[in-house]
Amino acid sequence: MGRGKIVIRRIDNTTSRQVTFSKRRNGLLKKAKELAILCDAEVGVVVFSSTGRLYEFSNTSMKSVIERYTKSKEEQLLITSPASEVKLWQKKAASLRQQLHNLQENHRRLMGQELSGLSVKDLQNLETQLETSQNRVRMKKEHLLIEEIQELDRKGKLLQQDNMELYKKVHATRGMNDIDRSSTIPYNFNITGEANVPIRLQLCQPQQEADEYQIIGPPNLGRLQLH
Protein backbone atom coordinates (compact mmCIF):
# COMPACT_ATOMS: atom_id res chain seq x y z
CA MET A 1 0.00 0.00 0.00
CA GLY A 2 1.17 3.49 -0.79
CA ARG A 3 2.02 6.06 1.80
CA GLY A 4 -0.87 8.29 2.74
CA LYS A 5 -0.87 12.00 2.13
CA ILE A 6 0.36 14.02 5.08
CA VAL A 7 -1.48 17.19 6.03
CA ILE A 8 0.97 20.09 6.16
CA ARG A 9 0.29 21.74 9.48
CA ARG A 10 1.96 22.23 12.81
CA ILE A 11 2.53 19.02 14.75
CA ASP A 12 1.12 19.38 18.22
CA ASN A 13 3.01 16.50 19.79
CA THR A 14 6.42 17.76 20.93
CA THR A 15 8.23 14.43 20.51
CA SER A 16 6.80 13.82 17.03
CA ARG A 17 7.57 17.41 16.05
CA GLN A 18 11.20 17.03 17.14
CA VAL A 19 11.62 13.72 15.28
CA THR A 20 10.08 15.16 12.12
CA PHE A 21 12.30 18.25 12.37
CA SER A 22 15.44 16.13 12.66
CA LYS A 23 14.52 13.93 9.68
CA ARG A 24 13.44 16.75 7.36
CA ARG A 25 16.37 18.95 8.36
CA ASN A 26 18.84 16.24 7.35
CA GLY A 27 16.96 15.70 4.08
CA LEU A 28 16.96 19.44 3.35
CA LEU A 29 20.71 19.78 3.92
CA LYS A 30 21.36 16.68 1.80
CA LYS A 31 19.31 18.10 -1.08
CA ALA A 32 21.12 21.44 -0.80
CA LYS A 33 24.48 19.68 -1.04
CA GLU A 34 23.35 17.65 -4.06
CA LEU A 35 22.05 20.81 -5.75
CA ALA A 36 25.39 22.57 -5.25
CA ILE A 37 27.37 19.64 -6.67
CA LEU A 38 25.13 18.72 -9.58
CA CYS A 39 24.28 22.22 -10.78
CA ASP A 40 27.46 24.10 -9.74
CA ALA A 41 25.33 26.53 -7.76
CA GLU A 42 26.23 28.61 -4.74
CA VAL A 43 23.91 27.36 -2.03
CA GLY A 44 23.41 28.53 1.53
CA VAL A 45 20.83 27.13 3.94
CA VAL A 46 20.14 28.50 7.42
CA VAL A 47 17.73 26.73 9.78
CA PHE A 48 16.78 27.67 13.34
CA SER A 49 14.97 25.08 15.41
CA SER A 50 12.03 25.93 17.72
CA THR A 51 14.49 25.98 20.58
CA GLY A 52 16.72 28.53 18.81
CA ARG A 53 19.47 26.13 17.75
CA LEU A 54 21.23 27.01 14.47
CA TYR A 55 21.82 24.60 11.59
CA GLU A 56 23.47 25.75 8.36
CA PHE A 57 25.05 24.54 5.13
CA SER A 58 27.08 26.36 2.48
CA ASN A 59 29.20 24.98 -0.32
CA THR A 60 31.43 28.11 -0.28
CA SER A 61 31.07 30.18 2.89
CA MET A 62 27.96 31.42 4.61
CA LYS A 63 29.37 34.95 4.85
CA SER A 64 29.94 35.25 1.11
CA VAL A 65 26.50 33.83 0.39
CA ILE A 66 24.83 36.36 2.72
CA GLU A 67 26.85 39.25 1.27
CA ARG A 68 25.94 38.22 -2.24
CA TYR A 69 22.31 37.89 -1.26
CA THR A 70 22.26 41.34 0.37
CA LYS A 71 23.96 42.94 -2.63
CA SER A 72 21.58 41.27 -5.04
CA LYS A 73 18.54 42.43 -3.08
CA GLU A 74 19.86 46.00 -3.05
CA GLU A 75 20.38 45.94 -6.79
CA GLN A 76 16.88 44.61 -7.35
CA LEU A 77 15.46 47.40 -5.20
CA LEU A 78 17.45 50.04 -7.05
CA ILE A 79 16.45 48.83 -10.50
CA THR A 80 12.88 50.01 -10.23
CA SER A 81 13.27 53.20 -12.31
CA PRO A 82 15.75 54.72 -14.80
CA ALA A 83 17.13 57.02 -12.14
CA SER A 84 17.77 54.12 -9.80
CA GLU A 85 19.53 52.20 -12.59
CA VAL A 86 21.81 55.18 -13.23
CA LYS A 87 22.70 55.32 -9.55
CA LEU A 88 23.46 51.62 -9.59
CA TRP A 89 25.89 51.97 -12.50
CA GLN A 90 27.48 54.99 -10.88
CA LYS A 91 28.02 52.96 -7.74
CA LYS A 92 29.64 50.15 -9.72
CA ALA A 93 31.87 52.63 -11.55
CA ALA A 94 32.98 54.15 -8.26
CA SER A 95 33.77 50.68 -6.91
CA LEU A 96 35.86 49.86 -9.98
CA ARG A 97 37.75 53.17 -9.68
CA GLN A 98 38.52 52.39 -6.06
CA GLN A 99 39.82 48.95 -6.99
CA LEU A 100 42.01 50.48 -9.70
CA HIS A 101 43.38 53.04 -7.23
CA ASN A 102 44.22 50.29 -4.73
CA LEU A 103 46.02 48.26 -7.40
CA GLN A 104 48.05 51.26 -8.54
CA GLU A 105 48.98 52.11 -4.96
CA ASN A 106 50.05 48.52 -4.29
CA HIS A 107 52.12 48.52 -7.48
CA ARG A 108 53.93 51.73 -6.48
CA ARG A 109 54.72 50.25 -3.07
CA LEU A 110 56.10 47.12 -4.68
CA MET A 111 58.34 49.38 -6.77
CA GLY A 112 59.63 51.03 -3.56
CA GLN A 113 57.64 54.24 -3.86
CA GLU A 114 55.34 56.02 -1.39
CA LEU A 115 56.54 54.06 1.65
CA SER A 116 56.50 56.99 4.10
CA GLY A 117 52.97 56.32 5.37
CA LEU A 118 53.52 52.63 6.10
CA SER A 119 54.00 51.19 9.55
CA VAL A 120 56.59 48.61 10.53
CA LYS A 121 54.04 45.79 10.19
CA ASP A 122 53.03 47.00 6.73
CA LEU A 123 56.68 47.14 5.67
CA GLN A 124 57.24 43.62 6.97
CA ASN A 125 54.23 42.37 5.01
CA LEU A 126 55.52 44.14 1.93
CA GLU A 127 58.96 42.61 2.41
CA THR A 128 57.44 39.15 2.76
CA GLN A 129 55.41 39.68 -0.39
CA LEU A 130 58.50 40.78 -2.32
CA GLU A 131 60.51 37.79 -1.10
CA THR A 132 57.72 35.44 -2.15
CA SER A 133 57.53 37.07 -5.59
CA GLN A 134 61.31 36.93 -5.95
CA ASN A 135 61.36 33.21 -5.13
CA ARG A 136 58.66 32.54 -7.69
CA VAL A 137 60.55 34.50 -10.34
CA ARG A 138 63.78 32.65 -9.51
CA MET A 139 62.05 29.27 -9.72
CA LYS A 140 60.52 30.17 -13.07
CA LYS A 141 63.90 31.34 -14.36
CA GLU A 142 65.63 28.14 -13.23
CA HIS A 143 62.91 26.06 -14.86
CA LEU A 144 63.35 27.87 -18.19
CA LEU A 145 67.14 27.54 -18.03
CA ILE A 146 66.88 23.81 -17.35
CA GLU A 147 64.58 23.41 -20.35
CA GLU A 148 67.00 25.35 -22.58
CA ILE A 149 69.97 23.26 -21.40
CA GLN A 150 68.07 20.04 -22.08
CA GLU A 151 67.13 21.27 -25.55
CA LEU A 152 70.74 22.24 -26.34
CA ASP A 153 71.94 18.87 -25.08
CA ARG A 154 69.45 17.10 -27.32
CA LYS A 155 70.54 19.14 -30.36
CA GLY A 156 74.20 18.46 -29.54
CA LYS A 157 73.59 14.70 -29.45
CA LEU A 158 71.79 14.87 -32.82
CA LEU A 159 74.69 16.82 -34.36
CA GLN A 160 77.20 14.34 -32.95
CA GLN A 161 75.22 11.45 -34.40
CA ASP A 162 75.04 13.15 -37.82
CA ASN A 163 78.81 13.78 -37.73
CA MET A 164 79.50 10.13 -36.95
CA GLU A 165 77.33 8.96 -39.83
CA LEU A 166 79.00 11.43 -42.21
CA TYR A 167 82.44 10.31 -40.99
CA LYS A 168 81.59 6.66 -41.67
CA LYS A 169 80.28 7.45 -45.16
CA VAL A 170 83.37 9.48 -46.10
CA HIS A 171 85.84 6.82 -44.90
CA ALA A 172 83.84 4.04 -46.55
CA THR A 173 83.97 5.87 -49.90
CA ARG A 174 87.68 6.67 -49.49
CA GLY A 175 88.47 3.01 -48.68
CA MET A 176 86.72 1.80 -51.85
CA ASN A 177 88.72 4.27 -53.96
CA ASP A 178 91.99 3.08 -52.39
CA ILE A 179 91.10 -0.54 -53.18
CA ASP A 180 90.34 0.30 -56.82
CA ARG A 181 93.61 2.18 -57.27
CA SER A 182 95.73 -0.58 -55.69
CA SER A 183 94.17 -3.35 -57.82
CA THR A 184 95.01 -1.70 -61.20
CA ILE A 185 98.54 -1.19 -62.62
CA PRO A 186 98.73 2.20 -64.33
CA TYR A 187 99.76 2.36 -67.99
CA ASN A 188 103.50 2.78 -68.67
CA PHE A 189 104.47 1.60 -65.15
CA ASN A 190 106.74 -1.44 -64.71
CA ILE A 191 107.18 -3.30 -61.45
CA THR A 192 110.75 -4.48 -60.95
CA GLY A 193 112.38 -6.05 -57.97
CA GLU A 194 113.58 -9.18 -56.34
CA ALA A 195 112.66 -11.15 -53.25
CA ASN A 196 113.20 -9.38 -49.95
CA VAL A 197 113.83 -6.15 -51.81
CA PRO A 198 111.43 -3.23 -51.69
CA ILE A 199 109.34 -2.88 -54.77
CA ARG A 200 110.36 -0.02 -57.03
CA LEU A 201 108.16 1.62 -59.56
CA GLN A 202 109.89 2.78 -62.78
CA LEU A 203 108.25 5.05 -65.25
CA CYS A 204 108.96 4.12 -68.85
CA GLN A 205 109.21 6.90 -71.37
CA PRO A 206 107.10 6.37 -74.47
CA GLN A 207 109.15 5.48 -77.53
CA GLN A 208 109.15 7.61 -80.60
CA GLU A 209 107.14 6.58 -83.56
CA ALA A 210 110.32 6.33 -85.63
CA ASP A 211 111.59 3.58 -83.34
CA GLU A 212 108.31 1.74 -83.46
CA TYR A 213 108.06 1.88 -87.20
CA GLN A 214 111.65 1.19 -88.45
CA ILE A 215 112.39 1.45 -92.22
CA ILE A 216 113.54 -1.86 -93.52
CA GLY A 217 115.67 -1.75 -96.67
CA PRO A 218 115.03 -3.86 -99.77
CA PRO A 219 116.26 -7.47 -99.71
CA ASN A 220 119.56 -8.43 -101.32
CA LEU A 221 118.52 -9.91 -104.65
CA GLY A 222 122.09 -10.47 -105.94
CA ARG A 223 123.33 -9.48 -109.34
CA LEU A 224 121.30 -9.81 -112.49
CA GLN A 225 123.16 -11.08 -115.60
CA LEU A 226 121.88 -10.41 -119.08
CA HIS A 227 122.51 -12.93 -121.85
Secondary structure, 3 states (H helix, E strand, C coil): CCCCCCCCCCCCCHHHHHHHHHHHHHHHHHHHHHHHHHHCCCCEEEEECCCCCEEEEECCCHHHHHHHHHHHHHHHHHCCCHHHHHHHHHHHHHHHHHHHHHHHHHHHHHCCCCCCCCCHHHHHHHHHHHHHHHHHHHHHHHHHHHHHHHHHHHHHHHHHHHHHHHHHHHHHHHHHHHHHHHCCCCCCEEEECCCCCCCEEEECCCCCHHHHCCCCCCCCCCCCCCC
